[in-house]
Amino acid sequence: MKTSKRFRILALLLGGGIVVASSACSVDSLDRATAPNNVAPSAASLSRGPGQSGTGDMSQSGTFTITLDPRTSNTLSFGASKVVIPANAICSIGTSGYGAEFWDAPCDLQTSKVQLQVSVNQTSLGTSLDFSPNLRFSPQANVQITLSAPQVQKQDAKDWVILYCASNSGTTSGNGSGGAGSGNGTKCVNEALTDKDLSTFVDYDLHQLSRRVKHFSMYTVSYGGFLVTE
């Protein structure tokens, strides 16, 4: 009789465990459905750049040194901003050419590790990222940038874009588009005006802007023509 009672209790406990486990799986599934796609763990190692101290918290403004292996997928996180670089996406640095005439040209791939200096600027308007040296990506690679834009709203979404700046002294014309062009001068440009693959997408819930990039020197959030650095 005692054995039977214990068995029933054990069965009830196991039944409860199954219910709980099932509920947990259901919640996890919902979370995955609404969250950004998972990517491979970052292969990048980082440290604070010259003049910086601490543990290398790239969610804060500062200059950082990153070493990454281009043969593996890398996700570089900067708080609510990130850059996702697939494996075998980086063109050979210093020999593949850099400029508007090269963005869609094939290239030899970088195989050795790359050391980058990344300047991060976080403001209430959004984030800007500046990479050195400049990187160009294989036309077959889908490199994605996501930048935080805490103030973005649906009613003014058309004014929010991610602009490419050839240098950190880039400016805009103030019309929200950033203008067209190569970005090789002093103007920051909206590359989607000449290449629809580079259009900016807005996530109102997460307050983020995202788009594809074919190269990288500096990218910044722009609202109504005003840069995050202005």
C-alpha positions in Angstrom: 0.0 0.0 0.0 2.8 2.4 0.9 4.6 1.5 -2.4 1.5 2.3 -4.4 1.1 5.7 -2.7 4.7 6.6 -3.3 4.3 5.6 -6.9 1.2 7.8 -7.4 3.1 10.7 -5.8 6.0 10.2 -8.1 3.7 9.9 -11.1 2.1 13.2 -10.2 5.4 14.9 -9.8 6.6 13.6 -13.1 3.4 14.7 -14.7 3.8 18.2 -13.2 7.4 18.3 -14.5 6.2 17.5 -18.0 3.7 20.3 -17.9 6.2 22.8 -16.7 8.8 21.7 -19.3 6.2 22.0 -22.0 5.2 25.5 -20.9 8.9 26.5 -20.8 9.4 25.3 -24.4 6.3 27.2 -25.5 7.5 30.5 -24.0 11.0 29.9 -25.5 9.5 29.3 -28.9 7.6 32.6 -28.7 10.7 34.4 -27.6 12.7 33.1 -30.6 9.9 34.1 -33.0 10.1 37.7 -31.9 13.8 38.0 -31.3 16.5 38.7 -34.0 18.0 35.6 -35.6 20.7 34.0 -33.6 24.2 34.2 -35.1 27.4 32.2 -34.4 29.3 33.3 -31.3 31.8 36.1 -32.0 35.3 35.1 -32.9 36.5 38.6 -32.0 38.7 39.4 -29.1 38.8 42.9 -27.8 40.7 45.3 -25.6 40.5 49.0 -24.8 42.4 51.2 -27.2 45.1 53.7 -26.3 44.0 56.0 -23.5 41.1 53.7 -22.5 40.7 51.6 -19.3 38.4 49.0 -18.1 37.3 45.7 -19.5 36.4 46.7 -23.1 32.7 47.5 -22.7 31.9 48.5 -26.3 28.3 49.5 -25.3 29.9 52.8 -24.2 31.5 55.5 -26.3 35.2 55.0 -26.8 38.0 53.6 -29.0 38.6 49.9 -29.0 41.0 47.4 -30.6 39.4 44.3 -32.0 41.1 41.2 -33.5 38.9 38.9 -35.6 39.3 35.9 -37.7 37.7 36.5 -41.1 37.4 32.7 -41.8 34.6 32.5 -39.1 31.4 34.4 -38.5 31.8 37.4 -36.3 29.2 39.4 -34.4 30.5 42.6 -33.0 28.2 44.0 -30.3 28.0 47.6 -29.2 25.2 47.6 -26.7 22.0 47.8 -28.7 24.0 48.1 -31.9 25.9 45.4 -33.8 27.7 44.4 -36.9 27.3 40.8 -38.2 30.1 39.7 -40.6 29.6 36.2 -42.1 32.6 33.9 -42.5 34.8 34.6 -45.6 33.2 38.0 -46.2 36.2 40.4 -45.9 38.1 41.3 -49.0 41.9 41.3 -48.9 42.9 44.4 -47.1 45.1 46.8 -48.9 44.9 45.0 -52.3 41.2 44.6 -53.2 40.5 48.3 -53.8 38.2 50.7 -51.8 35.8 53.1 -53.4 32.4 53.3 -55.0 33.7 51.7 -58.2 34.7 48.6 -56.2 31.6 47.9 -54.1 30.2 45.2 -56.4 33.5 44.0 -57.8 34.7 40.5 -57.0 37.7 40.2 -54.7 40.3 37.9 -53.1 39.4 37.1 -49.5 41.3 38.0 -46.4 42.5 34.9 -44.7 44.7 36.1 -41.9 43.4 37.8 -38.7 42.4 41.4 -38.9 43.1 44.0 -36.2 40.6 46.8 -36.2 40.3 50.1 -34.4 36.7 50.9 -33.7 35.4 54.2 -32.6 32.0 54.1 -30.9 29.9 57.2 -30.3 26.7 56.7 -28.3 24.2 59.6 -28.0 20.6 60.0 -27.1 19.9 60.2 -30.9 21.7 57.1 -31.8 25.0 55.3 -32.5 27.9 55.9 -34.9 30.6 53.3 -35.7 34.0 54.1 -37.3 36.3 51.3 -38.5 40.0 51.6 -39.3 41.3 50.2 -41.6 38.5 50.5 -44.1 36.9 47.1 -45.0 35.3 46.0 -48.2 33.1 42.9 -48.3 32.6 40.3 -51.0 29.5 41.1 -53.1 28.3 37.6 -52.2 28.3 38.3 -48.5 25.4 39.8 -46.6 27.0 41.9 -43.9 24.4 43.6 -41.7 24.7 46.6 -39.4 22.2 47.5 -36.7 22.4 50.9 -35.0 20.5 52.0 -31.9 18.1 54.9 -32.4 16.3 55.4 -29.1 14.0 58.2 -30.3 12.7 56.6 -33.5 8.9 56.7 -33.9 6.5 55.5 -36.6 5.3 59.0 -37.5 8.8 60.3 -38.4 10.3 57.0 -39.7 11.0 58.4 -43.2 13.5 60.8 -41.6 15.6 58.1 -40.0 18.4 56.5 -42.1 21.8 55.0 -41.7 24.3 57.1 -43.6 27.8 56.2 -44.9 30.5 58.7 -44.1 33.9 58.5 -45.8 35.4 60.1 -42.7 34.4 61.1 -39.2 34.2 64.7 -40.3 31.3 64.0 -42.7 28.3 66.3 -42.8 24.8 66.2 -44.3 22.8 68.7 -46.4 20.1 68.7 -43.7 17.3 67.2 -45.8 17.2 63.9 -44.0 18.4 61.9 -47.0 22.1 62.7 -46.6 22.3 63.1 -50.4 23.4 60.7 -53.0 26.9 60.0 -54.2 29.9 57.9 -53.4 30.7 59.3 -50.0 34.2 59.9 -51.0 34.0 63.6 -50.2 32.9 65.4 -47.1 29.2 64.6 -47.3 27.7 61.6 -45.6 25.4 59.8 -48.1 22.3 57.6 -48.1 23.6 54.8 -50.3 20.0 53.5 -50.8 19.4 56.4 -53.2 21.6 54.6 -55.8 21.4 51.0 -54.5 18.1 49.7 -53.1 19.9 46.7 -51.5 21.2 49.2 -48.9 17.9 50.6 -47.7 17.4 51.3 -44.0 14.8 49.3 -42.1 13.3 50.5 -38.9 12.4 48.4 -35.8 10.0 50.6 -33.8 9.8 48.2 -30.9 13.5 47.8 -30.4 14.3 51.4 -31.5 16.9 50.2 -34.0 17.8 50.9 -37.6 19.4 48.2 -39.8 20.6 47.7 -43.3 23.1 45.8 -45.4 26.6 47.2 -45.9 29.1 46.4 -48.7 32.0 48.1 -47.1 32.9 49.8 -43.8 34.6 52.9 -42.7 32.0 55.0 -40.8 28.2 54.6 -40.5 25.9 56.8 -38.4 22.3 57.4 -37.5 20.7 60.4 -39.1 17.4 62.0 -38.2 16.2 64.8 -40.5 19.7 65.4 -41.7 21.2 65.7 -38.3 24.0 63.2 -37.4 24.5 61.7 -34.0 27.7 63.7 -33.6 25.9 67.0 -34.2 
